[in-house]
Amino acid sequence: MILDIIFCFLAKFLLLLNYSLGLTLKDIILESGLVNAAIDYLKEFTPTFVFAQHSQDWDSFLSKPSLTYILRFLGGVCIDHAICQRLIAQIIPQIHLTEKATTSKGIGSLAENLLNNLTSESFRDEVIKSRKDTDSQMIHLAQAFKERSLAELGISIANGKVCLQVLIYFISLLI
C-alpha cells in the first residue's frame, strides 16, 4: 500500500520538474531502488502467455491497484534517462504483453506510453521487433482459427483456393 502511494506521488511529481532537477531526482530515485522494485514487480506478476488475456491470471494482474502507478512511474522516470531505460528494457516483453490489454483503467495505453518513452535506438528496435512478433503470432492464430471454422462447414483452402468438400462429394455421386 505504501509503495502504491510512493509510485503515485512520483508519477505525478516527475511531470512537474524541469530538466536538470528532473535528472537529479531520477538519479536519486534510481539509487533508492524504486525503479528496480517496480521492474521486479512486473517481472514477478505479469503472466507469461500472450493470447489469453481474459484468463484468471490476467484478470488478477490487471486488477492490481498498483499497476497503473507503476506504469506511470516507469514511463516518467525513463524519459531522458539512459540508465533507467536500460533497466526497463529488460522487461520489454512483459510491458508489451500488458500493452495488448484493454481495461477501463487504460492499462494498455499506459504500457504503450512506457514503451514509446524508450527512446534509445536499440530499445526502439526491440520494441518494434516485439510488436511485429506478436502481430505475426496473431495472424497465424487467426489463420488457424479460420481454417478450423471452415473445416467444420466442410470447406477447405488448398493452394489459396476455396474448396467445398460437400459440393465435390455430391457432384461425385451424380457422376
Sine and cosine of phi, psi and omega as CSV:
sin_phi,cos_phi,sin_psi,cos_psi,sin_omega,cos_omega
0.00,0.00,-0.73,0.68,-0.01,-1.00
-0.91,0.42,-0.57,0.82,0.04,-1.00
-0.91,0.42,-0.61,0.79,0.05,-1.00
-0.86,0.51,-0.69,0.72,-0.02,-1.00
-0.91,0.42,-0.67,0.74,0.01,-1.00
-0.89,0.45,-0.73,0.68,-0.01,-1.00
-0.89,0.46,-0.65,0.76,0.02,-1.00
-0.88,0.48,-0.74,0.67,0.00,-1.00
-0.87,0.50,-0.74,0.67,-0.06,-1.00
-0.92,0.39,-0.61,0.79,0.01,-1.00
-0.87,0.50,-0.66,0.75,0.01,-1.00
-0.97,0.26,-0.66,0.75,-0.09,-1.00
-0.92,0.40,-0.60,0.80,-0.04,-1.00
-0.89,0.46,-0.47,0.88,-0.01,-1.00
-0.96,0.29,-0.34,0.94,-0.10,-1.00
-1.00,-0.04,-0.20,0.98,-0.14,-0.99
-1.00,0.09,0.53,-0.85,0.14,-0.99
-0.98,0.21,0.11,-0.99,-0.19,-0.98
-0.87,0.50,-0.82,0.57,-0.10,-0.99
-0.93,0.37,-0.66,0.76,0.04,-1.00
-0.92,0.40,-0.60,0.80,0.03,-1.00
-0.89,0.45,-0.69,0.73,0.02,-1.00
-0.90,0.43,-0.62,0.78,0.04,-1.00
-0.90,0.44,-0.71,0.71,0.02,-1.00
-0.90,0.44,-0.64,0.77,0.02,-1.00
-0.89,0.46,-0.62,0.78,0.08,-1.00
-0.89,0.46,-0.68,0.73,0.01,-1.00
-0.90,0.43,-0.68,0.73,0.02,-1.00
-0.88,0.47,-0.68,0.73,0.01,-1.00
-0.88,0.48,-0.73,0.69,0.00,-1.00
-0.91,0.42,-0.47,0.88,-0.02,-1.00
-0.96,0.29,-0.29,0.96,0.01,-1.00
1.00,-0.06,0.03,1.00,-0.02,-1.00
-0.92,0.40,-0.61,0.80,0.02,-1.00
-0.90,0.44,-0.72,0.69,0.03,-1.00
-0.90,0.44,-0.60,0.80,0.03,-1.00
-0.90,0.44,-0.67,0.74,0.02,-1.00
-0.91,0.41,-0.67,0.75,0.02,-1.00
-0.91,0.42,-0.70,0.71,0.03,-1.00
-0.87,0.48,-0.61,0.79,0.04,-1.00
-0.86,0.51,-0.75,0.66,0.00,-1.00
-0.92,0.40,-0.62,0.79,0.05,-1.00
-0.87,0.49,-0.66,0.75,-0.09,-1.00
-0.97,0.25,-0.65,0.76,-0.20,-0.98
-0.98,-0.22,-0.28,0.96,0.00,-1.00
-0.95,0.32,0.83,-0.56,0.08,-1.00
-0.87,0.49,0.52,-0.86,-0.12,-0.99
-1.00,-0.07,-0.16,0.99,-0.03,-1.00
-0.99,-0.11,0.53,-0.84,-0.24,-0.97
-1.00,0.07,-0.77,0.64,-0.33,-0.94
-0.97,-0.25,0.33,0.94,0.02,-1.00
-0.86,-0.51,0.82,0.58,-0.11,-0.99
-0.95,0.30,-0.07,1.00,0.07,-1.00
-0.96,-0.28,0.39,0.92,0.07,-1.00
-0.99,0.11,0.18,-0.98,0.00,-1.00
-0.89,0.46,-0.63,0.78,0.02,-1.00
-0.88,0.47,-0.73,0.69,0.00,-1.00
-0.92,0.40,-0.68,0.73,0.01,-1.00
-0.87,0.49,-0.67,0.74,0.02,-1.00
-0.90,0.45,-0.71,0.70,-0.02,-1.00
-0.89,0.45,-0.73,0.68,-0.08,-1.00
-0.94,0.33,-0.33,0.94,-0.01,-1.00
-1.00,-0.01,-0.04,1.00,0.02,-1.00
-0.91,0.41,0.80,-0.60,-0.06,-1.00
-0.89,0.46,-0.50,0.87,-0.07,-1.00
-0.97,0.23,-0.27,0.96,-0.10,-0.99
-0.87,0.49,-0.71,0.71,-0.01,-1.00
-0.89,0.46,-0.65,0.76,-0.01,-1.00
-0.92,0.38,-0.64,0.77,-0.01,-1.00
-0.91,0.42,-0.70,0.72,0.00,-1.00
-0.91,0.42,-0.65,0.76,0.05,-1.00
-0.91,0.41,-0.68,0.73,0.00,-1.00
-0.86,0.50,-0.78,0.63,-0.01,-1.00
-0.90,0.43,-0.61,0.79,0.04,-1.00
-0.88,0.47,-0.59,0.81,0.02,-1.00
-0.98,0.19,-0.67,0.75,-0.10,-0.99
-0.95,0.31,-0.38,0.92,-0.05,-1.00
-1.00,0.05,-0.20,0.98,-0.01,-1.00
-0.90,0.44,0.84,-0.54,0.03,-1.00
0.85,0.53,0.45,0.89,0.01,-1.00
-0.76,-0.65,0.98,-0.17,-0.13,-0.99
-0.87,0.49,-0.64,0.77,-0.04,-1.00
-0.91,0.41,-0.70,0.71,0.04,-1.00
-0.89,0.45,-0.64,0.77,0.03,-1.00
-0.88,0.47,-0.66,0.75,0.01,-1.00
-0.89,0.46,-0.66,0.75,0.02,-1.00
-0.91,0.41,-0.70,0.72,-0.02,-1.00
-0.93,0.37,-0.50,0.87,0.01,-1.00
-0.87,0.49,-0.38,0.93,0.04,-1.00
-0.89,0.46,-0.43,0.90,-0.09,-1.00
-0.90,-0.43,0.43,0.90,0.05,-1.00
-0.82,0.57,-0.69,0.72,0.02,-1.00
-0.86,0.51,-0.66,0.75,0.01,-1.00
-0.92,0.40,-0.66,0.75,0.01,-1.00
-0.91,0.40,-0.63,0.77,0.00,-1.00
-0.90,0.43,-0.66,0.75,0.06,-1.00
-0.86,0.50,-0.67,0.75,0.01,-1.00
-0.92,0.38,-0.53,0.85,0.01,-1.00
-0.87,0.50,-0.50,0.86,-0.04,-1.00
-0.98,0.22,-0.18,0.98,-0.05,-1.00
-0.98,0.20,0.62,-0.78,0.11,-0.99
-0.90,-0.45,0.87,-0.50,0.01,-1.00
-0.68,-0.73,0.26,-0.97,0.04,-1.00
-0.93,0.36,-0.35,0.94,0.00,-1.00
-1.00,0.05,-0.02,1.00,0.03,-1.00
0.94,0.33,0.53,0.85,-0.03,-1.00
-0.86,0.52,-0.69,0.72,-0.01,-1.00
-0.87,0.49,-0.66,0.75,0.02,-1.00
-0.92,0.40,-0.63,0.78,0.03,-1.00
-0.90,0.43,-0.66,0.75,0.03,-1.00
-0.91,0.41,-0.64,0.77,0.05,-1.00
-0.88,0.47,-0.70,0.72,0.04,-1.00
-0.88,0.48,-0.65,0.76,0.04,-1.00
-0.87,0.49,-0.73,0.69,0.02,-1.00
-0.89,0.45,-0.61,0.79,0.01,-1.00
-0.93,0.36,-0.39,0.92,0.03,-1.00
-0.98,0.19,-0.18,0.98,0.07,-1.00
-0.99,0.17,1.00,-0.04,-0.19,-0.98
-1.00,-0.03,-0.21,0.98,0.04,-1.00
-0.88,0.47,0.65,-0.76,-0.11,-0.99
-0.86,0.51,-0.67,0.74,-0.02,-1.00
-0.91,0.41,-0.59,0.81,0.02,-1.00
-0.95,0.31,-0.60,0.80,0.05,-1.00
-0.88,0.48,-0.68,0.74,0.03,-1.00
-0.88,0.47,-0.64,0.77,0.01,-1.00
-0.92,0.40,-0.63,0.78,0.04,-1.00
-0.90,0.43,-0.71,0.70,0.00,-1.00
-0.88,0.47,-0.69,0.73,0.03,-1.00
-0.88,0.47,-0.69,0.73,0.01,-1.00
-0.88,0.48,-0.67,0.74,0.01,-1.00
-0.92,0.38,-0.66,0.76,0.02,-1.00
-0.91,0.41,-0.65,0.76,0.03,-1.00
-0.87,0.49,-0.68,0.73,0.01,-1.00
-0.91,0.41,-0.68,0.73,0.04,-1.00
-0.87,0.50,-0.67,0.75,0.03,-1.00
-0.89,0.46,-0.69,0.72,0.03,-1.00
-0.90,0.44,-0.64,0.77,0.01,-1.00
-0.90,0.44,-0.67,0.74,0.03,-1.00
-0.89,0.45,-0.69,0.72,0.02,-1.00
-0.88,0.47,-0.71,0.70,0.01,-1.00
-0.91,0.41,-0.63,0.78,0.03,-1.00
-0.90,0.43,-0.65,0.76,0.03,-1.00
-0.90,0.43,-0.68,0.73,0.02,-1.00
-0.90,0.44,-0.66,0.75,0.03,-1.00
-0.90,0.45,-0.67,0.74,0.02,-1.00
-0.88,0.48,-0.71,0.71,0.00,-1.00
-0.90,0.43,-0.65,0.76,0.04,-1.00
-0.91,0.42,-0.68,0.73,-0.01,-1.00
-0.90,0.44,-0.68,0.73,0.02,-1.00
-0.92,0.39,-0.62,0.79,0.02,-1.00
-0.88,0.47,-0.60,0.80,0.04,-1.00
-0.90,0.43,-0.43,0.90,0.03,-1.00
-1.00,-0.05,0.03,1.00,-0.02,-1.00
0.99,0.16,0.41,0.91,-0.01,-1.00
-0.88,-0.48,0.68,-0.74,0.07,-1.00
-0.75,-0.66,0.28,-0.96,0.06,-1.00
-0.88,-0.47,0.89,-0.46,0.01,-1.00
-0.81,-0.59,0.79,-0.61,-0.02,-1.00
0.80,0.60,0.59,0.81,0.04,-1.00
0.98,0.20,0.09,1.00,-0.01,-1.00
-0.91,-0.41,0.60,-0.80,0.01,-1.00
-0.98,0.18,0.73,-0.68,-0.02,-1.00
-0.82,-0.58,0.87,-0.49,0.03,-1.00
-1.00,0.01,0.97,-0.26,-0.07,-1.00
-0.92,0.39,-0.59,0.81,-0.01,-1.00
-0.91,0.41,-0.70,0.72,0.00,-1.00
-0.89,0.45,-0.67,0.74,0.03,-1.00
-0.89,0.46,-0.64,0.77,0.00,-1.00
-0.89,0.46,-0.72,0.69,-0.01,-1.00
-0.93,0.37,-0.59,0.81,0.05,-1.00
-0.90,0.43,-0.65,0.76,0.01,-1.00
-0.91,0.42,-0.50,0.87,0.06,-1.00
-0.94,0.33,-0.53,0.85,-0.02,-1.00
-0.97,0.22,-0.42,0.91,-0.08,-1.00
-0.99,0.12,0.00,0.00,0.00,0.00
